[in-house]
Amino acid sequence: MTRCLTSRAKQRVMSVDAPLYGFVTSGMLAPYGEPVELARFIHQPGVTVSAEIAGLGRVEVHGRDDRRTLEQSSSRRNVTAEPELDPLPPGVLDTLRRVSTSTLATQLYRRGFRQPTLLGVKPLSQVVDGFVGEAYTMRFIPAREDVNTLDPYRSGNTLQWESIENVPPGHVIVVDSRGDTSAASGGDMLMTRAMVRGAAGFVTDGGLRDGHVLSQLRFATYASTVTITTRAAFHHVADLQVPIGCAGVAVYPGDVLVGDRDGVVVVPRALAPEIAAPALEQEQLEGYLHTRLKAGEPLWGIYPPSEQTLADYRASTAAAPDGSR
């Protein structure tokens, strides 16, 4: 969204680059090259409000709806364009739904990914076992008093609402909260709306509020803790659909996240088709090995399986009437 700012006193015009509605930003006063900061500004297109700009006093802010094309007054690019990704092959996500996070972590380890797990991030829902979804990312930075007013709508920082209303069905919202749990990344109102819109889940390395409600909501929510303080007290939503770090793991838009009762694993998007079938095969093999260990056999030759154990496994599979494992 581009905002044109006009000072009645000096008749200077500035174009400010801002992603989506109401994103607090800074820009250069053209053609003078003077840096300015907005303390208050518009959060809906087509509405004119007044704003305070350092060095200029009060000006008028005129908004127009232009979400994808931005006029830039400097070389600085404030918005990352929505990533264009090829669809995943059919069946990949369904296959991953049958695989545990531990199995996926092992498969990724075999391919050189040592830490794909969001450490410290735990499930809050007691009625949902997990999720599989493509990442829809959100990035937080610390809030600042001259930018973030007590009312997020008045300050214009409504990207959090934008994420909920724009996340595609089946995608999971993933928040880079910098591991800061001093304020929540969201609460039951936003989670309920995301659930109704068909999102796969909500994951943050920060906190979520209304834990008692989320525990009974049929929607996958994962966080480091339950916290009471509202998001706007400490967090500013800086961007959507950009690469982020969540709990120490890089997450790119479109990566595949898998969550279960143990936690969340990030599968790089390019690896998801490659890893799905071997992961399911490992899951089924280990189910067979578990049965033999539970029957009293020793680890040697069973875990990891010897050639004889693998042959026994294949024979048991072939003997199953429906070919199931």
Phi, psi and omega in degrees: 000130181255135178244135178255124184249128182235126175269120179295327183291316186247353180055043175260145182242136179230138172259128180245128179276128180213127179283126176061191185284137165064034181270120179294133185208177172234165180203184178251134179284107182277142000263018189273346178071026180270128179289140178225160175231141175266130176264325174221143178198178191292149174233006173222139181290152176082005181241138180254128176229166177267155181218160179255121180242128182304128177088348182241339186083210185276138178224174174259143179246123179247123182253144172222149186281111179208081191282338189248332182251122183241133173277131184248130180265358175210180181284349181287131180254117186269346186232134173269126182298149178304125182294141176255114186240140173290144179299147174291149178302147180303139175090348183297309182294322178297321177295317181295335177294344182261008186239141179279160177296326180296318178296317179296320178298322178293316179298321178290323177300319178296341179255013173095005180262104189280330184221084177264004187267137176279092186296132177086353180270124188236153177288140177258328181288135177262359184240003176235131184277338181168197182198164167222130181195161176275143188286131169242108195266151176222134183244127176260149165231167179298140174290153178227139192298328182279352180250316185259105177283176180293336179252109181304326180295318180291325179284343177088359183274079184250020180298332178298317177294321178301320181297317181295321184277350183239352180298129179293148176305139180086354177267157179246131177282127182238125187248129169270097180260012180061020182071013183271115181258014181292339175215155186284151173275353180167178180212196190294329180296311180292321180295321179295317178296318178298319178299313181296327180282353175097013176296151181281333182172183180219125184232133176217148173270007172258215181248163170235148179259175180060045184301327180294326177285315182296332181295336182250003179276133180279064182208132184286114176236134181228135181204168177283332181193172170264128179229153188265326187296139181291149185306317187296344181293328185226345186242136171249128179280111189268328185193161175235151173056048173232161174300137181226171168246126178235117181054038176083006181243135176290132177232122177256147177308131180093348172303156180260124176253137178236126179237145172216196183294342181272334183150207186229136176240141178258122177254115177308137188306318183294337181269345185303313179295325181289326190269340189300305184295313177299325179294318178294321178298317178297318180301316182289321177298315183290333172297320176294315180297322179298320179299319181288322177294321180294333179282354174113001181286151180284166179298321185303122178086346179257313181221104000289156186286140173282173177299323179295319179295320178295322177295320177298320179298313180297323179293320179294326178292315180295330182281343181295133184304321182258010180075009182282164179253000000 
